[in-house]
Structure formats: structure tokens, C-alpha cells
Amino acid sequence: TMYSAKGVGLAAPQVGVPSRIIVVDVGEGPIVLFNPEITRKEGESAAEEGCLSIPGVYGIVRRAEKVDVVGIDLSGNEVKIEGADGLLGRAFQHEIDHLDGTMFIDRADPDTLETVPVNEQQEESETES
């Protein structure tokens, strides 16, 4: 699951559900959105990303620095999130990409892609605890 893998987002297609649903949780509780869309992008920043769908692969991805996102919440209400930046903004962009069939490796600078064996990731994680 997203939490056991220390992920911050998950899109329905990643778990075999052919729906436009994402879950993002950057530590402030889960945000679940149906049919999310990015309605505005601002600026640009580059940062390292990985993905639960491709364990152990990381690369530098350029994305908008801030985004506005609109979607439907679990109660059926329209939700507008304005100025999502940092990890939250990046996670929205990453997960909405999944809904559109785009993986982070499609956007990553190919010279920065690297593979870290999963067992090394676990050792690093245990060391950080």
C-alpha cells in the first residue's frame, strides 16, 4: 500500500482500478479526488522523484512550482485547491500524470535516472529510523 511503501500518493490505475481517482497524503491527512484536473500552473522546479510502480528507480523531474487543482471529494462536493506547492503540488502532478498514462520516467531527465536495489532502500530506511 501507499503507506507501507512510504509513498505520498497513489492513483487508481496503479492498483488495477480503471478510474480517475487519486489519493495524496504528504503528512496532513489523505486528500482523495475523483476526476482531478490541474487548472493552473505557475513557475518551474526540478526535484528527484520515485514511484511505487517502479520501485528503486529515481530521477530528476521538472514540474510546475505551484498548481491549482479541482476535483470531487468523497462526499461528492467540488474541491478547489489553489497554490499547491512543494511536495503537495509535485504529488498532485505526479498522480494526475498516472491518470493520463504518463510515468515520471517519461518526464525525468534521462541522465539522472538511477536504480537503487530495493534491499538497499530498506537498509537506508532502517538506518534513518
WOJOGI-V80911 format. One record per residue. N is the residue number from 1. RES is the residue in one small letter. SS is DSSP state (H for helix, E for strand, - for the rest). PHI is phi in whole degrees, 0 to 359 (999 if undefined). Layout:
n=N res=RES ss=SS phi=PHI
n=N res=RES ss=SS phi=PHI
This chain:
n=1 res=t ss=- phi=999
n=2 res=m ss=- phi=301
n=3 res=y ss=- phi=288
n=4 res=s ss=- phi=293
n=5 res=a ss=- phi=267
n=6 res=k ss=- phi=59
n=7 res=g ss=- phi=271
n=8 res=v ss=- phi=244
n=9 res=g ss=E phi=198
n=10 res=l ss=E phi=207
n=11 res=a ss=E phi=249
n=12 res=a ss=H phi=310
n=13 res=p ss=H phi=300
n=14 res=q ss=H phi=294
n=15 res=v ss=H phi=246
n=16 res=g ss=- phi=80
n=17 res=v ss=- phi=257
n=18 res=p ss=- phi=280
n=19 res=s ss=- phi=225
n=20 res=r ss=- phi=267
n=21 res=i ss=E phi=228
n=22 res=i ss=E phi=231
n=23 res=v ss=E phi=232
n=24 res=v ss=E phi=231
n=25 res=d ss=- phi=216
n=26 res=v ss=- phi=260
n=27 res=g ss=- phi=111
n=28 res=e ss=- phi=246
n=29 res=g ss=- phi=99
n=30 res=p ss=- phi=289
n=31 res=i ss=E phi=248
n=32 res=v ss=E phi=252
n=33 res=l ss=E phi=229
n=34 res=f ss=E phi=263
n=35 res=n ss=E phi=49
n=36 res=p ss=E phi=290
n=37 res=e ss=E phi=221
n=38 res=i ss=E phi=273
n=39 res=t ss=E phi=258
n=40 res=r ss=E phi=203
n=41 res=k ss=E phi=234
n=42 res=e ss=E phi=218
n=43 res=g ss=- phi=68
n=44 res=e ss=- phi=206
n=45 res=s ss=E phi=213
n=46 res=a ss=E phi=242
n=47 res=a ss=E phi=205
n=48 res=e ss=E phi=285
n=49 res=e ss=E phi=229
n=50 res=g ss=- phi=224
n=51 res=c ss=- phi=206
n=52 res=l ss=- phi=297
n=53 res=s ss=- phi=283
n=54 res=i ss=- phi=227
n=55 res=p ss=- phi=303
n=56 res=g ss=- phi=87
n=57 res=v ss=E phi=253
n=58 res=y ss=E phi=223
n=59 res=g ss=E phi=192
n=60 res=i ss=E phi=275
n=61 res=v ss=E phi=236
n=62 res=r ss=E phi=270
n=63 res=r ss=E phi=220
n=64 res=a ss=- phi=298
n=65 res=e ss=- phi=286
n=66 res=k ss=E phi=224
n=67 res=v ss=E phi=221
n=68 res=d ss=E phi=254
n=69 res=v ss=E phi=232
n=70 res=v ss=E phi=235
n=71 res=g ss=E phi=191
n=72 res=i ss=E phi=248
n=73 res=d ss=- phi=274
n=74 res=l ss=- phi=297
n=75 res=s ss=- phi=269
n=76 res=g ss=- phi=87
n=77 res=n ss=- phi=267
n=78 res=e ss=E phi=289
n=79 res=v ss=E phi=239
n=80 res=k ss=E phi=241
n=81 res=i ss=E phi=247
n=82 res=e ss=E phi=254
n=83 res=g ss=E phi=69
n=84 res=a ss=E phi=294
n=85 res=d ss=E phi=228
n=86 res=g ss=H phi=59
n=87 res=l ss=H phi=297
n=88 res=l ss=H phi=297
n=89 res=g ss=H phi=298
n=90 res=r ss=H phi=294
n=91 res=a ss=H phi=295
n=92 res=f ss=H phi=302
n=93 res=q ss=H phi=297
n=94 res=h ss=H phi=298
n=95 res=e ss=H phi=289
n=96 res=i ss=H phi=294
n=97 res=d ss=H phi=304
n=98 res=h ss=H phi=304
n=99 res=l ss=H phi=296
n=100 res=d ss=- phi=262
n=101 res=g ss=- phi=81
n=102 res=t ss=- phi=250
n=103 res=m ss=- phi=259
n=104 res=f ss=H phi=299
n=105 res=i ss=H phi=293
n=106 res=d ss=H phi=289
n=107 res=r ss=H phi=257
n=108 res=a ss=E phi=290
n=109 res=d ss=- phi=295
n=110 res=p ss=H phi=301
n=111 res=d ss=H phi=289
n=112 res=t ss=H phi=257
n=113 res=l ss=- phi=294
n=114 res=e ss=E phi=217
n=115 res=t ss=E phi=243
n=116 res=v ss=- phi=244
n=117 res=p ss=- phi=307
n=118 res=v ss=H phi=303
n=119 res=n ss=H phi=295
n=120 res=e ss=H phi=291
n=121 res=q ss=H phi=298
n=122 res=q ss=H phi=295
n=123 res=e ss=H phi=296
n=124 res=e ss=H phi=298
n=125 res=s ss=H phi=297
n=126 res=e ss=H phi=292
n=127 res=t ss=H phi=292
n=128 res=e ss=H phi=287
n=129 res=s ss=- phi=289
